[in-house]
Amino acid sequence: MAMAALREASRRLRACRREYPAAIARPLLLTHCRGITYRLFVGGLSQFATEDSLAEAFSQYGQVLEATVVTDKMTNRPKGFGFVKFASEEEANIAREEMNGKASFKCILSLD
């Protein structure tokens, strides 16, 4: 089963390279080819939250593709919410269940 999944991922990577020859093979590229990512809305963030700290907090539950903290355009300070993008639905669901209510986090799963 695992070998079949590895072959399928390799086939998709080759297809992506043909479609985007200048692109560098990254996990994000595989996700882009699939067309589906799983994004969590994270509310209740501290004013000192950064994208690195947000990614680090959620990385224990799976592969974090991207972490974004939304900032105010005028003051460049965090608005108190952000988004974390995962490669799989299982990882996103586990992170949502574990982090919801912890340290003022509020997580909502959405498809991107």
C-alpha positions as a LaTeX table, in Angstrom:
\begin{tabular}{lrrr}
\hline
Residue & $x$ (\AA) & $y$ (\AA) & $z$ (\AA) \\
\hline
Met1 & 0.00 & 0.00 & 0.00 \\
Ala2 & 2.76 & 2.44 & 0.94 \\
Met3 & 4.74 & 1.55 & $-2.16$ \\
Ala4 & 1.71 & 2.22 & $-4.38$ \\
Ala5 & 1.26 & 5.62 & $-2.75$ \\
Leu6 & 4.94 & 6.39 & $-3.32$ \\
Arg7 & 4.66 & 5.42 & $-7.00$ \\
Glu8 & 1.56 & 7.62 & $-7.38$ \\
Ala9 & 3.34 & 10.59 & $-5.78$ \\
Ser10 & 6.32 & 10.04 & $-8.05$ \\
Arg11 & 4.04 & 9.92 & $-11.12$ \\
Arg12 & 2.38 & 13.18 & $-10.07$ \\
Leu13 & 5.75 & 14.81 & $-9.53$ \\
Arg14 & 6.89 & 13.84 & $-13.03$ \\
Ala15 & 3.62 & 15.22 & $-14.44$ \\
Cys16 & 4.17 & 18.49 & $-12.55$ \\
Arg17 & 7.72 & 18.76 & $-13.86$ \\
Arg18 & 6.44 & 18.40 & $-17.42$ \\
Glu19 & 3.74 & 20.99 & $-16.80$ \\
Tyr20 & 6.00 & 23.40 & $-14.86$ \\
Pro21 & 9.59 & 22.67 & $-16.00$ \\
Ala22 & 11.10 & 25.67 & $-14.20$ \\
Ala23 & 9.51 & 24.75 & $-10.87$ \\
Ile24 & 11.55 & 23.14 & $-8.14$ \\
Ala25 & 10.07 & 19.90 & $-6.77$ \\
Arg26 & 8.69 & 20.65 & $-3.32$ \\
Pro27 & 5.87 & 19.18 & $-1.24$ \\
Leu28 & 3.92 & 22.36 & $-1.95$ \\
Leu29 & 4.20 & 21.63 & $-5.67$ \\
Leu30 & 2.68 & 18.17 & $-5.15$ \\
Thr31 & $-0.19$ & 19.73 & $-3.26$ \\
His32 & $-0.65$ & 22.33 & $-5.97$ \\
Cys33 & $-0.95$ & 19.61 & $-8.61$ \\
Arg34 & $-3.56$ & 17.82 & $-6.54$ \\
Gly35 & $-5.50$ & 21.05 & $-6.33$ \\
Ile36 & $-6.63$ & 20.55 & $-2.73$ \\
Thr37 & $-5.08$ & 21.84 & 0.46 \\
Tyr38 & $-6.55$ & 21.85 & 3.92 \\
Arg39 & $-6.45$ & 25.15 & 5.70 \\
Leu40 & $-7.23$ & 25.92 & 9.32 \\
Phe41 & $-8.44$ & 29.31 & 10.46 \\
Val42 & $-6.70$ & 30.08 & 13.75 \\
Gly43 & $-8.21$ & 32.75 & 15.98 \\
Gly44 & $-7.16$ & 34.12 & 19.35 \\
Leu45 & $-3.52$ & 34.70 & 18.45 \\
Ser46 & $-1.27$ & 36.88 & 20.56 \\
Gln47 & $-0.13$ & 40.26 & 19.30 \\
Phe48 & 3.38 & 38.78 & 19.36 \\
Ala49 & 2.50 & 35.81 & 17.11 \\
Thr50 & 4.68 & 35.24 & 14.06 \\
Glu51 & 4.35 & 32.92 & 11.10 \\
Asp52 & 7.28 & 30.87 & 12.39 \\
Ser53 & 5.78 & 30.44 & 15.85 \\
Leu54 & 2.41 & 29.50 & 14.34 \\
Ala55 & 4.01 & 26.92 & 12.04 \\
Glu56 & 6.03 & 25.52 & 14.93 \\
Ala57 & 2.96 & 25.19 & 17.14 \\
Phe58 & 1.06 & 23.19 & 14.49 \\
Ser59 & 3.96 & 21.22 & 13.00 \\
Gln60 & 3.71 & 18.52 & 15.67 \\
Tyr61 & 0.41 & 17.41 & 14.10 \\
Gly62 & 1.57 & 17.10 & 10.49 \\
Gln63 & 3.33 & 18.72 & 7.57 \\
Val64 & 2.64 & 22.46 & 7.65 \\
Leu65 & 2.89 & 23.81 & 4.12 \\
Glu66 & 2.27 & 27.43 & 5.03 \\
Ala67 & 1.45 & 29.50 & 8.09 \\
Thr68 & 0.13 & 33.03 & 7.74 \\
Val69 & $-0.56$ & 35.62 & 10.42 \\
Val70 & $-2.86$ & 38.38 & 9.20 \\
Thr71 & $-1.51$ & 41.83 & 10.03 \\
Asp72 & $-2.95$ & 45.31 & 10.05 \\
Lys73 & $-1.76$ & 47.29 & 7.04 \\
Met74 & $-1.33$ & 50.54 & 8.95 \\
Thr75 & 0.47 & 49.33 & 12.07 \\
Asn76 & 1.91 & 46.06 & 10.71 \\
Arg77 & 0.79 & 44.33 & 13.93 \\
Pro78 & $-1.02$ & 40.97 & 14.01 \\
Lys79 & $-4.82$ & 41.21 & 13.98 \\
Gly80 & $-5.20$ & 38.15 & 16.20 \\
Phe81 & $-5.91$ & 35.49 & 13.58 \\
Gly82 & $-4.18$ & 33.55 & 10.86 \\
Phe83 & $-4.21$ & 30.44 & 8.70 \\
Val84 & $-2.27$ & 27.18 & 8.71 \\
Lys85 & $-2.20$ & 25.06 & 5.55 \\
Phe86 & $-1.73$ & 21.27 & 5.77 \\
Ala87 & $-0.99$ & 18.69 & 3.09 \\
Ser88 & $-3.68$ & 16.22 & 4.16 \\
Glu89 & $-7.15$ & 16.32 & 5.64 \\
Glu90 & $-6.19$ & 13.87 & 8.40 \\
Glu91 & $-3.38$ & 16.11 & 9.63 \\
Ala92 & $-5.62$ & 19.17 & 9.57 \\
Asn93 & $-8.38$ & 17.38 & 11.49 \\
Ile94 & $-5.96$ & 16.11 & 14.13 \\
Ala95 & $-4.49$ & 19.59 & 14.55 \\
Arg96 & $-7.96$ & 21.13 & 14.80 \\
Glu97 & $-9.09$ & 18.64 & 17.44 \\
Glu98 & $-5.91$ & 18.96 & 19.50 \\
Met99 & $-5.42$ & 22.73 & 19.29 \\
Asn100 & $-9.03$ & 23.89 & 19.51 \\
Gly101 & $-9.40$ & 25.67 & 22.85 \\
Lys102 & $-5.70$ & 25.38 & 23.73 \\
Ala103 & $-3.83$ & 28.58 & 24.49 \\
Ser104 & $-6.69$ & 30.69 & 23.14 \\
Phe105 & $-6.64$ & 28.98 & 19.73 \\
Lys106 & $-9.89$ & 28.61 & 17.80 \\
Cys107 & $-9.52$ & 26.39 & 14.74 \\
Ile108 & $-11.93$ & 25.94 & 11.85 \\
Leu109 & $-11.17$ & 23.59 & 8.96 \\
Ser110 & $-11.80$ & 24.74 & 5.41 \\
Leu111 & $-10.85$ & 23.44 & 1.97 \\
Asp112 & $-8.71$ & 25.71 & $-0.12$ \\
\hline
\end{tabular}
